[in-house]
Amino acid sequence: MSSAFDLPRRLVAEALGTGMLVATVVGSGIMADKLTDDVAVALLGNTLPTGAILVVLITILGPLSGAHFNPAVTLVFALRREIGAGASAAYVLAQIGGGIAGALLAHAMFELPIWQASTTVRSGPAQWLAEAVAAFGLVFTILAGLRFRADAVPWLVGLYITAAYWFTASTSFANPAVAIARAFTDTFAGIRPADLPGFIAAELAGAVLAAALAGWLLAAPKTIMQTKAAE
């Protein structure tokens, strides 16, 4: 990854962005759960702020760090050799730390116990498939957006996650750092710690599959001369 900013500032951007994302996911879930007993309305109240904050965060922090906020996204860019191994590892640690801090901050804002462990069961083949699909779609959206409409990526990602909340059985975590952070909240957005391995494995698998497909599908077309040479 080429950036005019040094690694420490990029790491702060990743931690800050992931933290604000998780604070939004957890905080809006708590607020929605307080305001209604209708689960569908609560999910909508959780969905819209999440999509909106992604547009904001990617727009303002993307120029700093690339706005990964997601170990699966960082893995894909590492596989594409757009970020080094050392920086990738540092990004992931910053994302996880920032995400956990975001969950704790949400608890503090709503006067809940700061340290919690989720008891919400999210497991099984359908949930894992949903997470693989969610991560696949997210990564493909990012790569296709960068290929054809880089200026629209914040909106594309925000809109994709807004949609994926509703068309995936898992409500589209699509992010190992966010999944880990959500294990620290026993609220509307939580996930039981024991269910994390299945979610994370599915998310990483979906991301890698999307990167493989995008590498072929989005490749620049060959020129006439290149085609003749290949023949």
C-alpha positions as CSV (number, residue, x, y, z in Angstrom):
1,M,0.0,0.0,0.0
2,S,1.3,3.4,-1.0
3,S,0.5,6.1,1.5
4,A,1.9,9.5,2.3
5,F,1.3,8.8,6.0
6,D,3.6,6.9,8.3
7,L,2.7,3.6,9.8
8,P,1.8,4.9,13.4
9,R,-0.7,7.4,12.0
10,R,-2.2,4.7,9.7
11,L,-2.5,2.4,12.7
12,V,-4.3,5.0,14.7
13,A,-6.7,5.6,11.8
14,E,-7.4,1.8,11.6
15,A,-8.0,1.6,15.4
16,L,-10.1,4.7,15.4
17,G,-12.2,3.7,12.4
18,T,-12.8,0.2,13.7
19,G,-13.6,1.5,17.1
20,M,-16.1,4.0,15.8
21,L,-17.7,1.3,13.6
22,V,-18.1,-1.1,16.5
23,A,-19.4,1.6,18.8
24,T,-22.0,2.4,16.2
25,V,-23.0,-1.3,15.7
26,V,-23.2,-2.0,19.4
27,G,-24.6,1.4,20.5
28,S,-27.3,1.5,17.8
29,G,-28.3,-2.0,18.8
30,I,-28.6,-1.1,22.4
31,M,-30.7,2.0,21.5
32,A,-32.9,0.1,19.1
33,D,-33.5,-2.6,21.7
34,K,-34.4,0.0,24.3
35,L,-36.9,1.7,22.0
36,T,-38.8,-1.2,20.6
37,D,-39.8,-4.8,21.3
38,D,-40.2,-5.4,17.5
39,V,-37.1,-7.3,16.4
40,A,-37.5,-6.3,12.8
41,V,-37.7,-2.6,13.8
42,A,-34.7,-3.0,16.1
43,L,-32.7,-4.6,13.3
44,L,-33.5,-1.7,11.0
45,G,-32.4,0.7,13.7
46,N,-29.1,-1.2,13.9
47,T,-28.7,-1.4,10.1
48,L,-29.1,2.2,9.0
49,P,-26.5,3.7,11.4
50,T,-24.0,1.0,10.5
51,G,-24.3,1.7,6.8
52,A,-24.2,5.4,7.4
53,I,-21.1,5.4,9.6
54,L,-19.2,3.3,7.0
55,V,-19.7,6.0,4.4
56,V,-18.4,8.6,6.8
57,L,-15.4,6.6,8.1
58,I,-14.2,5.4,4.7
59,T,-14.5,8.9,3.3
60,I,-12.5,10.6,6.1
61,L,-10.0,7.9,7.0
62,G,-9.5,6.2,3.7
63,P,-6.9,8.7,2.6
64,L,-4.9,8.0,5.8
65,S,-4.9,4.2,6.0
66,G,-7.0,2.8,3.2
67,A,-9.8,2.3,5.6
68,H,-9.6,-1.4,5.9
69,F,-11.2,-1.7,9.4
70,N,-11.3,-5.4,8.8
71,P,-8.6,-8.2,9.0
72,A,-10.2,-9.9,6.0
73,V,-9.8,-6.8,3.9
74,T,-6.2,-6.4,5.1
75,L,-5.5,-10.1,4.3
76,V,-6.7,-9.6,0.7
77,F,-4.5,-6.5,0.2
78,A,-1.6,-8.4,1.6
79,L,-2.2,-11.3,-0.8
80,R,-2.3,-8.7,-3.6
81,R,1.1,-7.4,-2.3
82,E,-0.4,-3.9,-1.7
83,I,0.6,-4.0,2.0
84,G,3.6,-5.7,3.6
85,A,3.4,-8.6,6.1
86,G,4.6,-6.5,9.0
87,A,2.2,-3.7,8.4
88,S,-0.6,-6.2,7.8
89,A,-0.1,-7.8,11.2
90,A,0.0,-4.3,12.8
91,Y,-3.2,-3.3,11.0
92,V,-5.0,-6.4,12.3
93,L,-3.9,-5.8,15.9
94,A,-5.0,-2.2,15.6
95,Q,-8.4,-3.2,14.2
96,I,-9.0,-5.8,17.0
97,G,-7.9,-3.4,19.7
98,G,-9.9,-0.6,18.4
99,G,-13.0,-2.7,17.9
100,I,-13.0,-4.0,21.5
101,A,-12.5,-0.4,22.7
102,G,-15.5,0.6,20.6
103,A,-17.7,-2.1,22.3
104,L,-16.6,-1.0,25.8
105,L,-17.3,2.7,24.9
106,A,-20.8,1.8,23.8
107,H,-21.4,0.2,27.2
108,A,-20.2,3.2,29.0
109,M,-22.4,5.6,27.0
110,F,-25.5,3.5,27.9
111,E,-24.5,3.0,31.5
112,L,-24.1,-0.7,31.2
113,P,-21.4,-3.0,32.7
114,I,-18.2,-2.2,30.8
115,W,-16.9,-5.8,30.6
116,Q,-19.3,-8.3,29.2
117,A,-19.2,-11.6,27.4
118,S,-22.0,-12.4,25.0
119,T,-24.4,-15.3,25.4
120,T,-26.0,-14.9,22.0
121,V,-25.7,-18.2,20.1
122,R,-24.7,-17.7,16.4
123,S,-23.5,-21.0,15.0
124,G,-24.2,-23.7,12.4
125,P,-23.7,-24.3,8.7
126,A,-26.3,-21.7,7.6
127,Q,-24.7,-19.0,9.7
128,W,-21.2,-19.8,8.5
129,L,-22.4,-19.9,4.8
130,A,-24.0,-16.5,5.4
131,E,-20.8,-15.1,6.8
132,A,-18.8,-16.4,3.8
133,V,-21.3,-14.8,1.4
134,A,-21.2,-11.5,3.4
135,A,-17.4,-11.3,3.3
136,F,-17.3,-12.4,-0.3
137,G,-19.7,-9.7,-1.3
138,L,-17.9,-7.0,0.8
139,V,-14.5,-7.8,-0.6
140,F,-15.7,-8.0,-4.2
141,T,-17.6,-4.7,-3.8
142,I,-14.4,-3.1,-2.6
143,L,-12.2,-4.5,-5.4
144,A,-14.7,-3.8,-8.1
145,G,-15.3,-0.3,-6.8
146,L,-11.5,0.4,-6.8
147,R,-11.3,-0.9,-10.3
148,F,-14.1,1.1,-11.8
149,R,-15.3,3.8,-9.4
150,A,-12.8,4.4,-6.6
151,D,-14.6,7.7,-5.6
152,A,-17.7,5.7,-4.9
153,V,-16.2,3.1,-2.6
154,P,-17.5,4.6,0.6
155,W,-21.1,4.6,-0.6
156,L,-20.7,1.2,-2.2
157,V,-19.5,-0.4,1.0
158,G,-22.1,1.4,3.2
159,L,-24.9,0.4,0.9
160,Y,-23.6,-3.2,0.5
161,I,-23.5,-3.7,4.3
162,T,-27.0,-2.1,4.7
163,A,-28.3,-4.7,2.2
164,A,-26.3,-7.6,3.6
165,Y,-27.8,-7.0,7.1
166,W,-31.1,-8.2,5.6
167,F,-30.2,-10.8,3.0
168,T,-27.8,-12.9,5.1
169,A,-28.9,-15.1,7.9
170,S,-26.1,-13.9,10.1
171,T,-26.9,-10.1,9.6
172,S,-23.5,-9.8,7.9
173,F,-20.7,-9.4,10.4
174,A,-18.3,-9.9,7.4
175,N,-15.4,-8.8,9.6
176,P,-13.2,-10.8,12.1
177,A,-12.3,-7.7,14.2
178,V,-15.9,-6.7,14.5
179,A,-16.9,-10.3,15.3
180,I,-14.3,-10.4,18.1
181,A,-15.4,-7.1,19.5
182,R,-19.0,-8.2,19.5
183,A,-18.1,-11.1,21.7
184,F,-17.4,-8.5,24.4
185,T,-21.0,-7.3,24.5
186,D,-24.0,-9.2,25.8
187,T,-26.5,-6.9,24.0
188,F,-28.4,-6.9,20.7
189,A,-25.3,-7.1,18.6
190,G,-23.4,-9.8,20.5
191,I,-22.0,-13.2,19.5
192,R,-21.0,-15.9,21.9
193,P,-17.2,-16.2,22.1
194,A,-17.4,-20.0,21.4
195,D,-19.0,-19.2,18.0
196,L,-16.1,-16.9,16.9
197,P,-13.9,-19.5,15.2
198,G,-16.6,-20.6,12.7
199,F,-17.5,-17.0,11.9
200,I,-13.9,-15.9,11.4
201,A,-13.0,-18.9,9.3
202,A,-16.0,-18.3,7.0
203,E,-15.2,-14.6,6.7
204,L,-11.7,-15.2,5.7
205,A,-12.7,-18.0,3.2
206,G,-15.2,-15.7,1.6
207,A,-12.7,-12.8,1.4
208,V,-10.0,-15.0,-0.3
209,L,-12.5,-16.4,-2.8
210,A,-13.7,-12.9,-3.7
211,A,-10.1,-11.9,-4.2
212,A,-9.4,-14.8,-6.5
213,L,-12.5,-14.2,-8.6
214,A,-11.8,-10.5,-8.8
215,G,-8.2,-11.1,-9.9
216,W,-9.5,-12.8,-13.0
217,L,-12.8,-11.1,-13.6
218,L,-11.6,-7.5,-13.1
219,A,-8.3,-7.9,-14.9
220,A,-7.6,-5.3,-17.6
221,P,-8.6,-6.5,-21.0
222,K,-5.8,-7.5,-23.4
223,T,-4.9,-5.3,-26.3
224,I,-5.2,-6.6,-29.8
225,M,-1.4,-7.0,-30.0
226,Q,-1.3,-9.0,-26.7
227,T,-4.1,-11.2,-28.0
228,K,-2.3,-11.9,-31.3
229,A,1.0,-12.6,-29.5
230,A,-0.8,-15.1,-27.2
231,E,-2.2,-16.9,-30.3
